[in-house]
């Protein structure tokens, strides 16, 4: 049923309501009304809507004296008042129709939800995206995010992966939600990485406020003046959260942290296990280190993202290891004779 059909049906129902409330309504009027009402269930529903609406109006200051009864309570009812009463009910009915039509339009056509744009990258790929407000996003390997712009905010939902945001200034806050946290900014440059177990936020320029679900291990998040209180970062800060709670806040070299944009991964005194975890994000070929002692070895250096073979061969120059290949896996093991 169209909006026009609904409005027309309500208008007819209001007319019947006015007719039936007239003191001289006879059986022919009632028979015609019943024929109209019974011809379509929607007619009956429309009349009930008008009836309910006018019952409210008749009990308010909008109704004329005696309007609620359908006839004048005075014994001096005269013929010249009848047209006035008919006009009264007709106008009241029209008011109800207009009100109900508005309600019907809102019900049938609720405000459209903001459009959602989804962007993603495959393993080993990166992607640059310019959003509708001019903000820029660079998606790293195996990343998916959804963008929703409304009148009140600019919201990004990071499902998984890593993205660098260069935010255009504006009156609406720019929010990146990931793993139980929200990072809010108005004009700044920052990176958010959502891994399997934690979320890290690294600020490059400007200022952001990070709102975790909890301010600490098992503690409710602090509030200032009844509002959620976040952790404000300065350039070079990296905040790590796990399970909606803050784990650590440290300073990092942002040029190294963002080297992935150039296809290079830079490691500074990390364990072999940590380096392998990061490298495996960029390739379908996975490096595996099963030996705990070997996995705990530390290393530093810059390596091409996704080139698993080169990394494995380079390891042989620094550590006593052997490389074995099995399908899509590269096994890194202690060299023969080394303790296992």
C-alpha positions as CSV (number, residue, x, y, z in Angstrom):
1,X,0.0,0.0,0.0
2,X,1.4,3.4,-1.0
3,X,1.5,6.5,1.2
4,X,-1.2,8.0,-1.1
5,X,-3.5,5.0,-0.6
6,X,-3.0,5.2,3.2
7,X,-3.8,8.9,3.3
8,X,-6.9,8.5,1.1
9,X,-8.2,5.6,3.2
10,X,-7.7,7.6,6.4
11,X,-9.5,10.6,4.9
12,X,-12.5,8.5,4.0
13,X,-12.5,7.0,7.5
14,X,-12.5,10.4,9.0
15,X,-15.5,11.4,6.8
16,X,-17.4,8.3,7.9
17,X,-16.6,9.2,11.5
18,X,-18.0,12.7,11.1
19,X,-21.2,11.3,9.3
20,X,-21.9,8.8,12.0
21,X,-21.6,11.3,14.8
22,X,-24.3,13.5,13.3
23,X,-27.6,13.3,15.3
24,X,-29.6,12.7,12.1
25,X,-27.5,9.7,10.9
26,X,-30.1,7.2,9.8
27,X,-30.0,3.5,8.9
28,X,-29.1,4.2,5.3
29,X,-26.0,6.0,6.5
30,X,-25.1,3.1,8.8
31,X,-25.7,0.5,6.1
32,X,-23.4,2.4,3.7
33,X,-20.8,2.7,6.3
34,X,-20.9,-1.0,7.1
35,X,-20.7,-1.9,3.4
36,X,-17.5,0.3,3.2
37,X,-16.0,-1.1,6.4
38,X,-16.7,-4.7,5.5
39,X,-15.3,-4.4,1.9
40,X,-11.7,-4.4,3.1
41,X,-10.0,-5.1,6.4
42,X,-7.8,-2.1,5.8
43,X,-10.9,0.1,5.9
44,X,-11.9,-1.2,9.3
45,X,-8.3,-0.7,10.6
46,X,-8.3,2.9,9.2
47,X,-11.6,3.7,10.9
48,X,-10.3,2.3,14.2
49,X,-7.2,4.5,13.9
50,X,-9.3,7.6,13.3
51,X,-11.7,6.7,16.1
52,X,-8.9,6.2,18.6
53,X,-7.2,9.5,17.5
54,X,-10.4,11.5,17.7
55,X,-11.2,10.1,21.1
56,X,-8.0,11.7,22.3
57,X,-8.8,15.0,20.6
58,X,-12.4,15.1,21.9
59,X,-11.1,14.8,25.4
60,X,-8.8,17.8,24.9
61,X,-9.3,21.6,24.6
62,X,-9.4,21.2,20.9
63,X,-12.9,19.8,21.0
64,X,-16.0,22.0,21.1
65,X,-18.4,21.7,24.0
66,X,-20.5,18.5,23.6
67,X,-18.3,17.2,20.8
68,X,-17.6,14.0,22.7
69,X,-21.2,13.0,22.8
70,X,-22.1,13.4,19.2
71,X,-25.0,15.7,20.0
72,X,-25.5,19.0,21.8
73,X,-26.3,18.5,25.5
74,X,-28.4,21.6,25.4
75,X,-32.2,21.4,24.8
76,X,-31.9,24.4,22.5
77,X,-30.1,22.5,19.7
78,X,-31.1,24.3,16.5
79,X,-30.8,23.5,12.8
80,X,-28.3,26.2,12.2
81,X,-25.9,24.5,14.6
82,X,-25.9,21.2,12.7
83,X,-23.8,22.4,9.8
84,X,-21.4,23.9,12.3
85,X,-21.1,20.6,14.1
86,X,-20.5,18.7,10.8
87,X,-17.8,21.2,9.9
88,X,-16.3,20.7,13.4
89,X,-16.0,17.0,13.0
90,X,-14.8,17.3,9.4
91,X,-12.0,19.6,10.4
92,X,-11.2,17.5,13.4
93,X,-11.1,14.5,11.2
94,X,-8.8,16.2,8.7
95,X,-6.5,17.0,11.6
96,X,-6.5,13.4,12.6
97,X,-5.8,12.3,9.0
98,X,-2.9,14.6,8.8
99,X,-1.5,13.3,12.1
100,X,-2.0,9.7,11.2
101,X,-0.6,10.2,7.7
102,X,2.6,11.5,9.1
103,X,2.8,8.6,11.5
104,X,2.1,6.2,8.6
105,X,4.9,7.7,6.5
106,X,7.4,7.5,9.3
107,X,6.4,3.9,10.0
108,X,6.4,2.8,6.3
109,X,9.5,4.8,5.5
110,X,11.8,4.9,8.6
111,X,15.0,7.1,8.2
112,X,17.5,5.3,6.1
113,X,20.4,3.8,8.0
114,X,23.8,5.3,7.1
115,X,25.4,3.5,4.2
116,X,28.2,1.1,5.1
117,X,31.3,0.8,3.0
118,X,33.4,-2.4,3.5
119,X,37.1,-2.4,2.4
120,X,39.4,-5.4,2.6
121,X,42.8,-6.7,1.5
122,X,44.1,-10.2,0.8
123,X,47.1,-11.8,2.4
124,X,50.2,-9.9,1.1
125,X,48.3,-7.0,-0.3
126,X,47.9,-3.4,0.8
127,X,45.2,-0.8,-0.3
128,X,44.8,2.9,-0.2
129,X,41.3,4.3,0.3
130,X,40.1,7.9,0.4
131,X,36.9,8.3,2.4
132,X,34.0,10.7,1.6
133,X,35.3,13.4,4.0
134,X,38.8,13.3,2.5
135,X,40.3,11.2,5.2
136,X,42.8,8.6,4.0
137,X,43.2,4.9,5.0
138,X,45.9,2.5,4.1
139,X,45.0,-1.1,4.8
140,X,47.8,-3.6,5.4
141,X,47.8,-7.3,4.7
142,X,44.7,-9.4,5.4
143,X,42.6,-6.5,6.8
144,X,38.9,-5.8,6.8
145,X,37.1,-2.7,8.0
146,X,33.6,-1.1,7.6
147,X,33.1,2.6,7.3
148,X,29.8,4.3,8.4
149,X,29.4,8.0,8.2
150,X,26.4,9.6,10.0
151,X,25.4,13.1,11.0
152,X,27.0,12.7,14.4
153,X,30.1,10.7,13.8
154,X,32.5,9.0,11.4
155,X,32.9,5.4,12.5
156,X,35.3,2.7,11.4
157,X,34.8,-0.9,12.6
158,X,38.1,-2.8,12.2
159,X,37.2,-6.5,12.0
160,X,40.8,-7.7,11.7
161,X,44.2,-6.6,10.4
162,X,46.0,-3.3,10.5
163,X,45.3,0.2,9.1
164,X,46.8,3.6,9.1
165,X,44.4,6.5,9.3
166,X,45.1,10.1,8.2
167,X,42.0,12.0,9.4
168,X,40.7,15.2,8.0
169,X,39.6,17.7,10.7
170,X,35.9,18.1,11.1
171,X,33.2,18.7,13.7
172,X,32.2,15.0,13.8
173,X,34.5,12.7,15.8
174,X,36.4,10.0,13.9
175,X,36.1,6.7,15.7
176,X,37.9,3.4,15.1
177,X,36.3,0.5,17.0
178,X,38.4,-2.6,17.4
179,X,38.3,-5.5,19.9
180,X,36.5,-3.7,22.7
181,X,38.2,-0.4,22.3
182,X,37.4,2.9,20.6
183,X,40.0,5.4,19.3
184,X,38.7,8.9,18.9
185,X,40.2,11.7,16.9
186,X,39.3,14.9,15.0
187,X,42.3,15.5,12.9
188,X,45.4,13.2,13.3
189,X,47.4,10.3,12.0
190,X,47.4,7.0,13.8
191,X,47.6,3.2,13.2
192,X,45.4,0.5,14.7
193,X,46.3,-3.2,14.6
194,X,43.8,-5.8,15.6
195,X,45.5,-9.1,16.1
196,X,44.1,-12.5,17.3
197,X,44.5,-11.6,21.0
198,X,45.1,-7.9,21.3
199,X,44.7,-4.4,19.8
200,X,47.5,-1.8,19.5
201,X,47.1,1.9,18.7
202,X,50.2,3.8,17.6
203,X,49.9,7.6,17.3
204,X,52.0,9.3,14.6
205,X,50.7,12.8,14.6
206,X,48.2,14.9,16.5
207,X,46.3,13.4,19.5
208,X,43.8,10.6,20.1
209,X,41.9,9.3,23.0
210,X,41.6,5.5,23.4
211,X,38.6,4.2,25.3
212,X,38.9,0.6,26.5
213,X,36.0,-1.4,27.9
214,X,38.0,-1.5,31.2
215,X,40.7,0.8,32.4
216,X,42.7,-2.1,33.9
217,X,42.8,-5.7,34.7
218,X,39.3,-6.5,36.0
219,X,38.7,-2.9,37.0
220,X,35.7,-0.8,35.7
221,X,36.7,2.0,33.4
222,X,37.2,5.3,35.1
223,X,34.7,8.1,34.4
224,X,35.1,11.9,34.5
225,X,31.9,13.9,35.3
226,X,29.9,10.9,34.3
227,X,31.6,10.6,30.8
228,X,33.9,7.8,29.8
229,X,37.5,8.7,30.4
230,X,40.1,7.5,27.8
231,X,43.8,7.4,27.6
232,X,45.2,10.4,25.6
233,X,48.2,9.5,23.5
234,X,51.0,11.7,22.3
235,X,53.0,11.1,19.1
236,X,55.2,8.0,19.3
237,X,52.9,6.3,21.9
238,X,51.8,2.8,21.4
239,X,48.9,1.5,23.6
240,X,48.3,-2.2,23.7
241,X,45.0,-3.6,24.9
242,X,43.8,-7.1,25.5
243,X,40.3,-8.2,26.3
244,X,39.2,-4.6,26.7
245,X,41.8,-3.8,29.3
246,X,45.0,-1.8,28.9
247,X,48.2,-3.9,28.9
248,X,51.0,-1.5,28.2
249,X,51.8,2.0,27.0
250,X,55.2,2.6,25.5
251,X,57.2,4.9,23.1
252,X,58.1,3.5,19.6
253,X,60.0,4.7,16.6
254,X,57.1,5.5,14.3
255,X,59.2,5.3,11.1
256,X,60.0,1.7,12.0
257,X,56.5,1.0,13.0
258,X,55.1,2.2,9.7
259,X,57.8,0.6,7.5
260,X,55.3,-1.9,6.3
261,X,53.9,0.7,3.9
262,X,57.1,0.3,1.9
263,X,57.0,-3.5,2.0
264,X,59.7,-3.8,4.6
265,X,59.3,-5.2,8.1
266,X,61.8,-3.8,10.7
267,X,62.5,-5.7,13.9
268,X,64.4,-4.3,16.8
269,X,65.5,-6.9,19.5
270,X,62.4,-9.1,19.1
271,X,62.3,-12.9,19.6
272,X,62.4,-15.2,16.6
273,X,58.8,-16.3,17.6
274,X,57.6,-12.6,17.4
275,X,59.3,-12.0,14.1
276,X,57.8,-15.2,12.6
277,X,54.3,-14.3,13.8
278,X,54.6,-10.9,12.0
279,X,56.1,-12.4,8.8
280,X,53.4,-15.0,8.6
281,X,50.8,-12.3,8.2
282,X,52.1,-11.5,4.8
283,X,52.2,-14.9,3.1
284,X,50.3,-18.1,2.6
285,X,53.6,-19.9,3.2
286,X,54.1,-20.1,6.9
287,X,57.3,-20.3,8.9
288,X,57.2,-22.6,11.9
289,X,59.6,-22.7,14.8
290,X,58.8,-25.6,17.2
291,X,61.9,-25.5,19.4
292,X,61.3,-23.3,22.4
293,X,64.9,-22.3,22.9
294,X,65.3,-21.3,19.2
295,X,62.0,-19.4,19.3
296,X,63.3,-17.4,22.2
297,X,66.4,-16.2,20.3
298,X,66.5,-12.4,19.7
299,X,67.2,-10.7,16.4
300,X,67.1,-7.3,14.7
301,X,66.9,-6.3,11.1
302,X,64.8,-5.3,8.1
303,X,63.2,-8.0,5.9
304,X,61.0,-7.9,2.8
305,X,57.3,-8.6,3.8
306,X,56.1,-11.8,2.3
307,X,59.5,-13.2,1.2
308,X,59.6,-16.2,3.6
309,X,62.4,-18.0,1.7
310,X,64.7,-15.0,2.0
311,X,64.1,-14.6,5.7
312,X,64.7,-18.3,6.3
313,X,68.0,-18.3,4.3
314,X,69.1,-15.1,6.1
315,X,68.6,-16.8,9.5
316,X,71.2,-19.4,8.6
317,X,73.8,-16.6,8.5
318,X,73.2,-15.7,12.2
319,X,71.8,-18.8,13.9
320,X,72.7,-22.5,13.8
321,X,69.6,-23.6,12.1
322,X,68.4,-25.9,9.4
323,X,65.6,-25.2,7.0
324,X,63.1,-27.8,5.9
325,X,60.2,-27.3,3.5
326,X,57.0,-29.2,3.8
327,X,54.2,-28.1,1.5
328,X,53.2,-24.5,2.5
329,X,55.4,-24.6,5.6
330,X,59.0,-23.7,6.2
331,X,60.3,-25.5,9.3
332,X,63.2,-23.7,11.1
333,X,65.0,-26.2,13.4
334,X,68.3,-26.2,15.3
335,X,71.2,-27.5,13.2
336,X,72.2,-31.1,13.6
337,X,73.7,-31.8,17.0
338,X,72.3,-28.7,18.6
339,X,70.2,-29.3,21.7
340,X,66.5,-29.6,20.9
